[in-house]
Amino acid sequence: IDQLYNWSMKNLMSFNPSKCKALTITRSRSPVDFNYTMNGVALEKVVDFKDLGVSVDPSLSFKDHIYSITSKANQVSGMIKRSI
């Protein structure tokens, strides 16, 4: 991560470590807990994360993403039904 940070600074594309997050993706039932840092700043650990509209969780399961999309579709469907 520090090499990525150094590359970004050299190419004038700086990262903001306070906006970066760490998500561990694994199939292991007991993953290794590691504290990631960028330029000496600890990255916040998250359980799931939404990036470009897609929800990602540690097992790369899209259940939460599909649930949120179907929930929104049902809301719109209900609104259309009520207005007709």
Number of C-alpha atoms within 10 A of each C-alpha: 10 12 10 12 17 16 13 13 12 10 9 9 11 13 15 11 16 11 8 14 14 17 16 16 14 13 10 9 6 7 10 9 7 9 10 16 16 18 14 9 12 15 18 15 14 12 11 17 15 10 8 6 8 12 17 19 19 15 12 12 11 13 12 14 16 13 11 13 13 12 12 12 12 12 12 12 11 11 11 10 9 8 6 5
